Structures are given as C-alpha cells and as structure tokens.
Amino acid sequence: MAHSRDKMTNGEGGGLLRGLLMILVFAWVLRSLIAAPFSIPSGSMLPGLYIGDYLLVSKWPYGYSRASFLFGFPPISGRLFATLPERGDVVVFRGPQGNDVIKRVIGLPGDTVGTSGGRVVLNGKTLPQQPVGDLPVRISANTPCRAVVPKEANGQCLYAAYRETLPNGRKYVVLDQVDNPVVDDFAAVRVPDGHVFLMGDNRDDSADSRIAPEAGGMGFIPIESLIGRAAYTFWSTDGSSSWLLPWTWFSAARWDRIGMAH
C-alpha cells in the first residue's frame, strides 16, 4: 500500500509539473509569436495614445527577432520572416537603453528624413499638414496638461493639432506646440539599410530618431529591434484607481478608448 501511495504521489507531482510546463510553453508562444500587451508610459504619442492606454501588440507583421521573444529566448541573431513596416505604422521596439518604446514609422531604409519649421521633409518633399484647431485632451491623474503654453477648458487641455499625410495616404494627427530648433529644424539624413526612422506624434515632447541616443533620444532603430505593431487598445485608465479598491478600476476606466484601432 505504501508503494502504491508513493506511485500516486509521484504521478500527481509529475502531472503538476507537466501542467506548469504546458502553461509556460503556451505563454511563450502567445507572447512571443502572436500578441503581447504594452502600456503607454508617456505623452509622446498624444493625441492618439494616452498615458494609461493598454495595447495589444501584434507580433507577426514584421517577422521575429530576439526582441520579439518573451525573455529574449531563444537568443537568435537577425530576423526570421522579416518584413519591412509601412510608413505610418505605430510600432513597439526595443530602445537603445533596453526599454520597450512606441513611436510611428516615418522613414524606411534609403529614405531621407528631416524637418523644417516643425514639418517633416521626406525624400525632399514636405509632408502636407492641415490644421485641425485646438484639440482637447482630457486632464486626469496620469495625463496632466503638458502644453508649453497651457490652455485649459472644462477639464481638458487644448493642443495645437495638425493632420499629417504620408505619401502612401496614411493620415494621423500630430501636435506641434512650440518652435524648437533642436527637433523642428533637423538636417535631412539618410536612413541606413536595416534601420527605420521613428517619430512621436507629440512632436515637441518626444525623444525619437531626431535625437541621438547619447543625447537621450533613439537615433536610427535597427529593424531587428522591432517587437511588433500596435493593434488596438484593450484597456485604458485615467490613473485614479487603486489596486486595493477594485471598484475604482471601473470608475477610472476610459471606456470610450477601449477597442480603438491603431
């Protein structure tokens, strides 16, 4: 009887171990090959993405590299099934400091990208911009009014906004708050092979490819560092909730932002 009990105990232990292993494998496959969550940590992608937005990031559109895989395993070099992003894609990537960052693709390998008077000059042509007036962004615990010249009305921060159009027809709204020669007048550079040029939509509050890594920016981003493409927002919170008070999770939710595609 004691021998039988030992066999049952060993069997139960082995089954538990196999179950845990299957869960780990499933989590690795899901997070590495299909989709992963990403939370917006800053206002560099306003007005499209708020601090406190939680996104699903599609992992397959650009192929797979070490940056794609959960825990960086396996530590492969290069990129499998590599595909270039399109101009205008919102991508999550591994930044020069090792943190995950989100920006918009503006330039592809071989493109020349610069700025003049705050407007993007792509391959020698200035991207069209159409003013859309003062755009309201709701002020909340995690989204203060960071306008250079604050304008507030009815609990909202008003930003000067413009609709920008890429040569492929992609349109999106950007913020341009102030004349800043460091980023508004950026001498045109050629994007090296195997790299992309990325910018935040909040043009005066984004450390992106216009700024060198040694100065706190991103510089050119290797395609190998791409993690995936932003798909849609599955949750959004204004920062007023507490983990210890579950009912506040719902009162803090920005319900109108859930399900937004990017």
Contacts in CASP RR format, 6 or more apart in sequence:
PFRMAT RR
TARGET T0000
AUTHOR 0000-0000-0000
METHOD contacts of the structure
MODEL  1
MAHSRDKMTNGEGGGLLRGLLMILVFAWVLRSLIAAPFSIPSGSMLPGLY
IGDYLLVSKWPYGYSRASFLFGFPPISGRLFATLPERGDVVVFRGPQGND
VIKRVIGLPGDTVGTSGGRVVLNGKTLPQQPVGDLPVRISANTPCRAVVP
KEANGQCLYAAYRETLPNGRKYVVLDQVDNPVVDDFAAVRVPDGHVFLMG
DNRDDSADSRIAPEAGGMGFIPIESLIGRAAYTFWSTDGSSSWLLPWTWF
SAARWDRIGMAH
27 70 0 8 1.000
28 69 0 8 1.000
28 70 0 8 1.000
28 71 0 8 1.000
28 73 0 8 1.000
30 36 0 8 1.000
31 59 0 8 1.000
31 70 0 8 1.000
32 59 0 8 1.000
32 64 0 8 1.000
32 68 0 8 1.000
32 69 0 8 1.000
32 70 0 8 1.000
33 59 0 8 1.000
33 60 0 8 1.000
33 64 0 8 1.000
33 68 0 8 1.000
34 58 0 8 1.000
34 59 0 8 1.000
34 60 0 8 1.000
35 56 0 8 1.000
35 57 0 8 1.000
35 58 0 8 1.000
35 59 0 8 1.000
35 231 0 8 1.000
36 56 0 8 1.000
36 57 0 8 1.000
36 59 0 8 1.000
36 70 0 8 1.000
36 227 0 8 1.000
37 54 0 8 1.000
37 55 0 8 1.000
37 56 0 8 1.000
37 57 0 8 1.000
37 234 0 8 1.000
38 54 0 8 1.000
38 55 0 8 1.000
38 56 0 8 1.000
38 57 0 8 1.000
38 92 0 8 1.000
38 100 0 8 1.000
38 102 0 8 1.000
38 230 0 8 1.000
39 52 0 8 1.000
39 53 0 8 1.000
39 54 0 8 1.000
39 55 0 8 1.000
40 49 0 8 1.000
40 50 0 8 1.000
40 51 0 8 1.000
40 52 0 8 1.000
40 53 0 8 1.000
40 54 0 8 1.000
40 55 0 8 1.000
40 102 0 8 1.000
41 51 0 8 1.000
42 51 0 8 1.000
42 205 0 8 1.000
43 49 0 8 1.000
43 50 0 8 1.000
43 51 0 8 1.000
43 143 0 8 1.000
43 146 0 8 1.000
43 202 0 8 1.000
43 205 0 8 1.000
44 102 0 8 1.000
44 103 0 8 1.000
44 200 0 8 1.000
44 201 0 8 1.000
44 202 0 8 1.000
44 205 0 8 1.000
44 206 0 8 1.000
44 207 0 8 1.000
44 208 0 8 1.000
45 90 0 8 1.000
45 102 0 8 1.000
45 103 0 8 1.000
45 104 0 8 1.000
45 200 0 8 1.000
45 201 0 8 1.000
45 202 0 8 1.000
45 206 0 8 1.000
46 137 0 8 1.000
46 159 0 8 1.000
46 175 0 8 1.000
46 201 0 8 1.000
46 202 0 8 1.000
46 205 0 8 1.000
47 135 0 8 1.000
47 137 0 8 1.000
47 159 0 8 1.000
47 161 0 8 1.000
47 173 0 8 1.000
47 175 0 8 1.000
47 201 0 8 1.000
47 202 0 8 1.000
48 172 0 8 1.000
48 173 0 8 1.000
48 201 0 8 1.000
48 262 0 8 1.000
49 55 0 8 1.000
49 90 0 8 1.000
49 102 0 8 1.000
49 201 0 8 1.000
49 230 0 8 1.000
49 233 0 8 1.000
49 262 0 8 1.000
50 137 0 8 1.000
50 138 0 8 1.000
50 142 0 8 1.000
50 143 0 8 1.000
50 236 0 8 1.000
50 254 0 8 1.000
50 257 0 8 1.000
51 142 0 8 1.000
51 143 0 8 1.000
52 142 0 8 1.000
52 143 0 8 1.000
52 236 0 8 1.000
52 237 0 8 1.000
52 238 0 8 1.000
52 239 0 8 1.000
53 233 0 8 1.000
53 235 0 8 1.000
53 236 0 8 1.000
53 254 0 8 1.000
53 257 0 8 1.000
54 233 0 8 1.000
54 234 0 8 1.000
54 235 0 8 1.000
54 236 0 8 1.000
54 237 0 8 1.000
55 92 0 8 1.000
55 102 0 8 1.000
55 230 0 8 1.000
55 231 0 8 1.000
55 232 0 8 1.000
55 233 0 8 1.000
55 234 0 8 1.000
55 262 0 8 1.000
56 231 0 8 1.000
56 232 0 8 1.000
56 234 0 8 1.000
57 92 0 8 1.000
57 227 0 8 1.000
57 228 0 8 1.000
57 229 0 8 1.000
57 230 0 8 1.000
57 231 0 8 1.000
58 228 0 8 1.000
58 229 0 8 1.000
58 230 0 8 1.000
58 231 0 8 1.000
59 68 0 8 1.000
59 227 0 8 1.000
59 228 0 8 1.000
60 81 0 8 1.000
61 83 0 8 1.000
61 85 0 8 1.000
61 89 0 8 1.000
61 228 0 8 1.000
61 229 0 8 1.000
62 79 0 8 1.000
62 82 0 8 1.000
62 83 0 8 1.000
62 84 0 8 1.000
62 85 0 8 1.000
62 91 0 8 1.000
62 223 0 8 1.000
62 226 0 8 1.000
62 228 0 8 1.000
62 229 0 8 1.000
63 79 0 8 1.000
63 80 0 8 1.000
63 81 0 8 1.000
63 82 0 8 1.000
63 83 0 8 1.000
64 76 0 8 1.000
64 79 0 8 1.000
64 80 0 8 1.000
64 81 0 8 1.000
65 76 0 8 1.000
65 78 0 8 1.000
65 79 0 8 1.000
65 80 0 8 1.000
65 224 0 8 1.000
65 225 0 8 1.000
65 226 0 8 1.000
66 72 0 8 1.000
66 74 0 8 1.000
66 75 0 8 1.000
66 76 0 8 1.000
66 77 0 8 1.000
66 78 0 8 1.000
66 224 0 8 1.000
67 93 0 8 1.000
67 94 0 8 1.000
67 224 0 8 1.000
67 225 0 8 1.000
67 226 0 8 1.000
67 227 0 8 1.000
68 226 0 8 1.000
68 227 0 8 1.000
68 228 0 8 1.000
69 76 0 8 1.000
77 224 0 8 1.000
78 224 0 8 1.000
79 223 0 8 1.000
79 224 0 8 1.000
82 223 0 8 1.000
84 108 0 8 1.000
84 109 0 8 1.000
84 196 0 8 1.000
84 223 0 8 1.000
85 91 0 8 1.000
85 105 0 8 1.000
85 108 0 8 1.000
85 196 0 8 1.000
85 226 0 8 1.000
85 229 0 8 1.000
86 105 0 8 1.000
86 168 0 8 1.000
86 170 0 8 1.000
87 105 0 8 1.000
87 106 0 8 1.000
87 107 0 8 1.000
87 108 0 8 1.000
87 122 0 8 1.000
87 166 0 8 1.000
87 167 0 8 1.000
87 168 0 8 1.000
87 170 0 8 1.000
88 104 0 8 1.000
88 105 0 8 1.000
88 106 0 8 1.000
88 166 0 8 1.000
88 168 0 8 1.000
88 170 0 8 1.000
88 172 0 8 1.000
89 104 0 8 1.000
89 105 0 8 1.000
89 229 0 8 1.000
89 230 0 8 1.000
90 102 0 8 1.000
90 103 0 8 1.000
90 104 0 8 1.000
90 105 0 8 1.000
90 229 0 8 1.000
90 230 0 8 1.000
90 262 0 8 1.000
91 102 0 8 1.000
91 103 0 8 1.000
91 104 0 8 1.000
91 105 0 8 1.000
91 196 0 8 1.000
91 198 0 8 1.000
91 226 0 8 1.000
91 227 0 8 1.000
91 228 0 8 1.000
91 229 0 8 1.000
91 230 0 8 1.000
92 100 0 8 1.000
92 101 0 8 1.000
92 102 0 8 1.000
92 226 0 8 1.000
92 227 0 8 1.000
92 228 0 8 1.000
92 229 0 8 1.000
92 230 0 8 1.000
93 100 0 8 1.000
93 101 0 8 1.000
93 102 0 8 1.000
93 103 0 8 1.000
93 198 0 8 1.000
93 221 0 8 1.000
93 225 0 8 1.000
93 226 0 8 1.000
93 227 0 8 1.000
93 228 0 8 1.000
94 100 0 8 1.000
94 101 0 8 1.000
94 225 0 8 1.000
94 227 0 8 1.000
95 101 0 8 1.000
95 218 0 8 1.000
95 221 0 8 1.000
95 225 0 8 1.000
96 213 0 8 1.000
96 217 0 8 1.000
96 218 0 8 1.000
96 219 0 8 1.000
97 213 0 8 1.000
100 227 0 8 1.000
101 218 0 8 1.000
102 230 0 8 1.000
103 198 0 8 1.000
103 199 0 8 1.000
103 200 0 8 1.000
103 206 0 8 1.000
103 208 0 8 1.000
103 209 0 8 1.000
103 218 0 8 1.000
104 172 0 8 1.000
104 198 0 8 1.000
104 199 0 8 1.000
104 200 0 8 1.000
104 201 0 8 1.000
105 196 0 8 1.000
105 197 0 8 1.000
105 198 0 8 1.000
106 113 0 8 1.000
106 120 0 8 1.000
106 122 0 8 1.000
106 166 0 8 1.000
106 197 0 8 1.000
106 198 0 8 1.000
106 199 0 8 1.000
106 209 0 8 1.000
107 113 0 8 1.000
107 122 0 8 1.000
107 191 0 8 1.000
107 196 0 8 1.000
107 197 0 8 1.000
107 198 0 8 1.000
108 191 0 8 1.000
108 196 0 8 1.000
108 197 0 8 1.000
109 191 0 8 1.000
109 192 0 8 1.000
109 193 0 8 1.000
109 194 0 8 1.000
109 195 0 8 1.000
109 196 0 8 1.000
109 223 0 8 1.000
110 190 0 8 1.000
110 191 0 8 1.000
110 192 0 8 1.000
110 193 0 8 1.000
111 122 0 8 1.000
111 123 0 8 1.000
111 190 0 8 1.000
111 191 0 8 1.000
111 197 0 8 1.000
112 121 0 8 1.000
112 122 0 8 1.000
112 123 0 8 1.000
112 124 0 8 1.000
112 188 0 8 1.000
112 189 0 8 1.000
112 190 0 8 1.000
112 191 0 8 1.000
113 120 0 8 1.000
113 121 0 8 1.000
113 122 0 8 1.000
113 188 0 8 1.000
113 189 0 8 1.000
113 191 0 8 1.000
113 197 0 8 1.000
113 209 0 8 1.000
114 120 0 8 1.000
114 121 0 8 1.000
114 122 0 8 1.000
114 186 0 8 1.000
114 187 0 8 1.000
114 188 0 8 1.000
114 189 0 8 1.000
114 210 0 8 1.000
115 121 0 8 1.000
115 183 0 8 1.000
115 184 0 8 1.000
115 185 0 8 1.000
115 186 0 8 1.000
115 210 0 8 1.000
116 126 0 8 1.000
116 184 0 8 1.000
116 185 0 8 1.000
117 179 0 8 1.000
117 184 0 8 1.000
117 185 0 8 1.000
118 176 0 8 1.000
118 179 0 8 1.000
118 183 0 8 1.000
118 184 0 8 1.000
118 185 0 8 1.000
118 203 0 8 1.000
119 126 0 8 1.000
119 127 0 8 1.000
119 129 0 8 1.000
120 126 0 8 1.000
120 127 0 8 1.000
120 164 0 8 1.000
120 199 0 8 1.000
121 127 0 8 1.000
121 188 0 8 1.000
122 166 0 8 1.000
122 167 0 8 1.000
123 167 0 8 1.000
124 188 0 8 1.000
125 167 0 8 1.000
127 164 0 8 1.000
127 165 0 8 1.000
127 166 0 8 1.000
128 164 0 8 1.000
128 165 0 8 1.000
129 162 0 8 1.000
129 163 0 8 1.000
129 164 0 8 1.000
129 165 0 8 1.000
129 174 0 8 1.000
130 162 0 8 1.000
130 163 0 8 1.000
130 165 0 8 1.000
131 160 0 8 1.000
131 161 0 8 1.000
131 162 0 8 1.000
132 161 0 8 1.000
132 162 0 8 1.000
132 163 0 8 1.000
132 173 0 8 1.000
133 160 0 8 1.000
133 161 0 8 1.000
134 151 0 8 1.000
134 158 0 8 1.000
134 159 0 8 1.000
134 160 0 8 1.000
134 161 0 8 1.000
135 158 0 8 1.000
135 159 0 8 1.000
135 160 0 8 1.000
135 161 0 8 1.000
135 173 0 8 1.000
135 175 0 8 1.000
136 153 0 8 1.000
136 154 0 8 1.000
136 156 0 8 1.000
136 157 0 8 1.000
136 158 0 8 1.000
137 143 0 8 1.000
137 145 0 8 1.000
137 156 0 8 1.000
137 157 0 8 1.000
137 158 0 8 1.000
137 159 0 8 1.000
138 155 0 8 1.000
138 156 0 8 1.000
138 157 0 8 1.000
138 238 0 8 1.000
138 254 0 8 1.000
139 145 0 8 1.000
139 152 0 8 1.000
139 155 0 8 1.000
139 156 0 8 1.000
139 157 0 8 1.000
140 238 0 8 1.000
140 239 0 8 1.000
140 240 0 8 1.000
141 238 0 8 1.000
141 239 0 8 1.000
141 240 0 8 1.000
142 237 0 8 1.000
142 238 0 8 1.000
142 239 0 8 1.000
143 238 0 8 1.000
144 157 0 8 1.000
145 152 0 8 1.000
145 157 0 8 1.000
146 157 0 8 1.000
146 205 0 8 1.000
147 157 0 8 1.000
147 158 0 8 1.000
147 159 0 8 1.000
147 177 0 8 1.000
148 177 0 8 1.000
148 178 0 8 1.000
148 204 0 8 1.000
149 177 0 8 1.000
149 178 0 8 1.000
150 157 0 8 1.000
151 157 0 8 1.000
151 158 0 8 1.000
152 158 0 8 1.000
159 175 0 8 1.000
159 177 0 8 1.000
160 175 0 8 1.000
160 176 0 8 1.000
160 177 0 8 1.000
161 173 0 8 1.000
161 174 0 8 1.000
161 175 0 8 1.000
161 176 0 8 1.000
162 173 0 8 1.000
162 174 0 8 1.000
162 175 0 8 1.000
162 176 0 8 1.000
163 171 0 8 1.000
163 172 0 8 1.000
163 173 0 8 1.000
163 174 0 8 1.000
164 171 0 8 1.000
164 172 0 8 1.000
164 173 0 8 1.000
164 174 0 8 1.000
165 171 0 8 1.000
172 201 0 8 1.000
173 201 0 8 1.000
174 200 0 8 1.000
174 201 0 8 1.000
174 202 0 8 1.000
174 203 0 8 1.000
175 201 0 8 1.000
175 202 0 8 1.000
175 203 0 8 1.000
175 204 0 8 1.000
175 205 0 8 1.000
176 184 0 8 1.000
176 203 0 8 1.000
176 204 0 8 1.000
177 203 0 8 1.000
177 204 0 8 1.000
177 205 0 8 1.000
178 204 0 8 1.000
180 204 0 8 1.000
182 210 0 8 1.000
182 211 0 8 1.000
183 203 0 8 1.000
183 204 0 8 1.000
183 206 0 8 1.000
183 210 0 8 1.000
183 211 0 8 1.000
184 203 0 8 1.000
184 204 0 8 1.000
186 210 0 8 1.000
189 197 0 8 1.000
191 197 0 8 1.000
191 220 0 8 1.000
192 220 0 8 1.000
194 222 0 8 1.000
194 223 0 8 1.000
194 224 0 8 1.000
195 220 0 8 1.000
195 221 0 8 1.000
195 222 0 8 1.000
195 223 0 8 1.000
196 209 0 8 1.000
196 220 0 8 1.000
196 221 0 8 1.000
196 223 0 8 1.000
196 226 0 8 1.000
197 209 0 8 1.000
197 219 0 8 1.000
197 220 0 8 1.000
197 221 0 8 1.000
198 208 0 8 1.000
198 209 0 8 1.000
198 218 0 8 1.000
198 221 0 8 1.000
199 206 0 8 1.000
199 208 0 8 1.000
199 209 0 8 1.000
199 210 0 8 1.000
200 206 0 8 1.000
200 208 0 8 1.000
207 216 0 8 1.000
207 217 0 8 1.000
207 218 0 8 1.000
208 217 0 8 1.000
208 218 0 8 1.000
208 219 0 8 1.000
209 217 0 8 1.000
209 218 0 8 1.000
209 219 0 8 1.000
209 220 0 8 1.000
209 221 0 8 1.000
210 217 0 8 1.000
210 219 0 8 1.000
211 217 0 8 1.000
211 218 0 8 1.000
211 219 0 8 1.000
212 219 0 8 1.000
213 219 0 8 1.000
230 262 0 8 1.000
231 261 0 8 1.000
231 262 0 8 1.000
232 259 0 8 1.000
232 260 0 8 1.000
232 261 0 8 1.000
232 262 0 8 1.000
233 257 0 8 1.000
233 258 0 8 1.000
233 259 0 8 1.000
233 260 0 8 1.000
233 262 0 8 1.000
234 258 0 8 1.000
234 259 0 8 1.000
235 253 0 8 1.000
235 258 0 8 1.000
236 253 0 8 1.000
236 254 0 8 1.000
236 257 0 8 1.000
236 258 0 8 1.000
237 249 0 8 1.000
237 252 0 8 1.000
237 253 0 8 1.000
237 254 0 8 1.000
238 252 0 8 1.000
238 253 0 8 1.000
238 254 0 8 1.000
239 252 0 8 1.000
240 248 0 8 1.000
240 251 0 8 1.000
240 252 0 8 1.000
241 248 0 8 1.000
241 249 0 8 1.000
241 251 0 8 1.000
241 252 0 8 1.000
242 248 0 8 1.000
END
